[in-house]
Structure formats: C-alpha cells, structure tokens
C-alpha cells in the first residue's frame, strides 16, 4: 500500500465521519483497519501508522482546519462545500499545517484524489483553496 492509497482511505474515513458524530470516529478508523487481511496489516504497519496519524490528526485540529477553509474559500459558504471536497481539504490542510510533508506533495495528492473521487470541477476548486492557504501561510 502506498501513501497515496493511505490518503485515499483516510479521506474516505473523514467523509464517512462527516455523517456521524464524534463518538464514531474511532470505530470508523478501526473498522477500516479490520477490513485488511492479517498479511496486509503485517506488511503495512508503517502505512497504518501514517493513516492513524493523519486521521486522528485532522480531528485533533478540526476547528482550526475548518476556520482556515472558511477564511480561504472566498465566495463560498462553508456549508456549500461538497463533503468529499471538504474531506480532501481537511486532509491536505492538516498535512500543510501540521506535518513536514512538502507543500507541493500535499497539494498534488489532494488534487489527484479529487480527480478520482469528486466532480470534474473539484480539482481546480481544491487547488485554489490550497493555493490561498499557502499564500496566507507565507504572508
């Protein structure tokens, strides 16, 4: 399993979590891990740890991440953002702000995930929001 696969799975868990309250977060994560075979778990320990740090990291900083999205999504109300896009943005902003993942990698991964899981307009939208976040960070 690659880090891209891990990010896609984390995005899917964040998306699922957007339909449940916070008491379901741990269940969502551990249910997804339980879907893996024992051999997959054994061969992907580092990637599972990566997934765990991303998933729970997003929720640890959710209020701050959502505020960043609201400030960067000019002309968009937070409630209008499609849940898939919101999940992708939350993951990417967590990586930009709270990890040592290079900015280019975080943005590229988010755009590529959007191409697979969201609408045809989503990659451009996500790229624009993340561009704003980076400009704000560098200012």
N, C-alpha and C positions, 0 to 999 in steps of 0.2 A: 504494500500500500504506500502510495506517495503522499507527500504533504498536500498536494492538490486534492487528492481523494479525501484526505482528512478534513480539509477545509470545506469541501462539499458536504461531507457528513455533518460537520459542526453547523454549517448553515442550515441544513435540513432540521437539525435538532432545535436550533434557535427559532426556525419557522414554526415547528410543532409547538414549541414553548409559548409562542405568541397567542395560542388558542387556549392556554391553560394558566392557572395561577402559579405563583412561585413555589408552592408546595410540591409541584410536579416536576421541578427541574431535575432533581437527582434521579428520579425514576426514568425520565426521558433519556438521560445520558446512559445510565446503567442498562436499560432495556436495549439500547442500540449496541452497546458493547456485547451484551449477551447473545445478540444475533450472529456474532462472529464465531467461527469454529474454534475449538481449543488450539488447533495448529495456527490459525490466523492470529489469535491472541498472543501465542508464544513468539511468533515471527515478527510481530508488530508492536512490541512493548513500548519502544521509543515513540512511535507514532500515536499510540493510545495515550501516552503521557502528554504528547503535544496536543491532541484533541481535548483532553481533560483541562489542560491549562488554558486553551482558547475558550472553550465553552464556559467554564466557570469564571474565567477572567472577564468575559463580556458581562456576565451577570454581576460580578463584583463592582463593575464600573458603569453599570447600565444608565444610571441617572445622568452621569457626566457625558457618556456617549450620546444619549438621546438629546441632551442640550446642544452638543456640538452639531448634530444632524439638524436640529431646528434652526440653529444660527446659520448654517451653511446652505440650507435648502430655501434660498430666496424664491419668492413667488410660489412656494408650495407649503400648504399646511401639513403639519406632521401626520395628521390623520388621513391625508390623501395618498401617502406613500404606500405603495403595494407592499404587503407583508414579506414577500420574497425579497424585494429590493431592500426593505428595512433590515432584514436579517443579514443580507450581504453587507450592507453599510455598517451595521453594528460590528460585524466580524472584522471588516477592513479597518475601521477606525480604532478598534481595540489594538489591532496589530500596529497601526501607525503610531498610536499614542503610548502604548504600554509595553511594547516589546522592542526587540532590536532588529526586527525584520526590516530590510531596506524599503524605503517608500515605494520605489519602482515595483518591487515584488508584490507588496500589499495591494497596490492599485491594479497591477496586471492580473493578479489572481482574482480579485473582485470582479473585474470586467469579464474575464474568461468564464467565471462561474455564472455571471448574469447572462452570458450568451447561451449557456446550456439550460438554465433553469427559469429564466424570466422572459419578458417580452423583447421584441426587436429594438425598442427604444430604450430599454433599461441600461445597456452597457454605456451609452452616451450620458444618460442621467447620472449613473453611479460615478463615472469618470469625472463628470463636472462637480459633483458634490465633494468627491475626494480631492480634486484639484483645489477647491475652495478651502478645505480643511488644511491642506498642506501650505497654501499661501498664508492662511491665518496663523499657522504654527511658526512659519518663518518670519512673520512680521514682528 
